[in-house]
Amino acid sequence: MFLLYEYDIFWAFLIISSLIPILVFFISGFLAPSSKGPEKLSSYESGIEPIGDAWLQFRIRYYMFALVFVVFDVETVFLYPWAMSFDVLGVSVFVEAFIFVLILIVGLVYAWRKGALEWS
C-alpha cells in the first residue's frame, strides 16, 4: 500500500529548498542599492580606465585551449572511482583503464600537434 505520509519529510525538504532561493532573490532585490550612474554602467578593467569597446572577438585558440582543458579535467574525474576500487576490480579493469588513458594521451598528442595548446 502506497502511503503518502511516509514522504512528509521529502515534501517539507522540497518546499523549503525551493522557497529559500526565491526568498533570498527577492530580499536581495529589496535591499540592494539601485543607483545606476555612468560609472556603474562602465566596464571594469582592474581599476584601469577601459580603452575601446567592451565587445571584442577572441581568437578561437582560447576556446580550444579551454575545451581541451575541460575534456581532460572531466576525464580524470572518471579515473577516481576506478582508482578507489582498484584492488577489488581485477586485471581486466586495469587493462580497460590503461586503454582509456592511452586514448587520452593520443588525444593530447593530437591537440599538441594541431597547435591547440599554443597561446600565440
NUMARDO-805383 format. One line per 4 residues: number of its first residue (from 1); for each residue x, z, y of C-alpha. Coordinates in steps of 0.5 Angstrom, whole numbers. Last residue first. Example, Ala and Ser with C-alpha at 12.3 -4.5 7.8 and 13.67 -1.06 7.14 Angstrom:
% NUMARDO-805383
2> 27:14:-2  25:16:-9
% end
This chain:
% NUMARDO-805383
120> 101:-60:65  98:-54:61  100:-56:54  96:-54:48
116> 91:-60:48  97:-64:47  95:-68:41  101:-66:37
112> 99:-58:39  92:-60:37  94:-63:31  99:-57:29
108> 93:-52:30  88:-56:26  93:-56:20  95:-49:21
104> 87:-47:21  86:-51:15  92:-48:11  89:-41:13
100> 83:-43:9  87:-46:4  90:-39:3  83:-35:4
96> 81:-39:-2  87:-38:-6  86:-30:-5  79:-31:-7
92> 81:-34:-13  86:-28:-14  82:-22:-14  76:-19:-10
88> 77:-12:-11  84:-11:-8  83:-16:-2  77:-12:1
84> 79:-11:8  83:-17:8  77:-21:6  73:-18:11
80> 78:-19:17  79:-26:15  73:-29:18  75:-25:25
76> 81:-30:25  76:-36:25  73:-33:31  80:-33:35
72> 82:-40:32  76:-43:35  75:-39:41  83:-41:43
68> 82:-48:41  76:-49:46  79:-45:52  85:-50:51
64> 80:-56:51  76:-53:57  83:-53:61  85:-60:59
60> 79:-63:61  81:-62:68  77:-58:73  73:-61:78
56> 72:-57:84  66:-54:87  68:-49:92  70:-54:98
52> 76:-53:102  80:-47:103  78:-40:102  80:-35:106
48> 84:-30:102  82:-24:99  82:-26:92  78:-32:93
44> 71:-30:95  66:-36:96  62:-35:102  55:-32:102
40> 56:-25:104  61:-27:110  55:-32:112  50:-26:112
36> 46:-24:107  44:-16:108  39:-14:102  42:-8:100
32> 41:-6:92  36:0:91  30:-4:90  33:-9:86
28> 37:-4:82  30:-1:80  27:-7:78  33:-9:73
24> 34:-2:71  26:-2:69  27:-8:65  33:-6:61
20> 30:1:59  23:-2:57  25:-6:51  29:-1:48
16> 24:4:49  19:-1:46  23:-3:40  25:5:39
12> 18:7:39  16:1:34  21:3:29  20:10:30
8> 13:9:28  14:5:22  12:9:17  5:10:21
4> 4:3:19  2:4:12  3:-2:7  0:0:0
% end
